[in-house]
Amino acid sequence: MHTLIKLPYNYDALEPYIDARTMEIHHSKHHQGYVDKLNIALQNHPEWQQRSIEDLLADLSHVPENIRLAVKNNGGGVINHNFFWEILAKGKELQGEVKQAIESDFGSQAQFIEVFGQVAVAHFGSGWIWLVLVDKKLKIMTTVNQDTLLASGAKPILTLDVWEHAYYLKYQNRRSEYINAFFNVINWDRVNELYKKAARIA
Ligand code: MN
């Protein structure tokens, strides 16, 4: 059985940028929903139940066809949200090796925010915006629905959920306000750790 991870902070920890009610519903209803639907898809397939989600998604072509789409969508939904919660926190400043890398690859923190924000605003429909390390360079990538970057070769160090469920309660149709708020709740300490791991910096 796959289970819902606990958040490493309270639902109100990101106020006022991301409100407690949105966090509660996002985690306890939407994220939980992906976990539940993944378990339902696997319930008659014990041989696949013990595999990690990463393993299931990497081996999707061997997953029985009648559950393949459910495993892809819901497995992706589980791990994308696991990653998203991990890179959120209030009151962190961009610092360390990832600061140098962002300044080197985007020009400045402000230019990174501008470009990432433009991509996020322009993304059509549901999906995720990613900051990744690929070929030793930081790049912005996008995925649709609950697709992941697992097979891309890119190493994600930051992500933003642009599904309407991530912002609609507080921001309604104003996705750009949600995106601007997001830049205040990035856990740059964690992103720096992920960057160093991806870049193999000790
Ligand atoms: Mn979401």
Residues whose N, C-alpha, C, O or C-beta is under 5 A from the ligand:
A	BS01	MN	D161 W163 A166
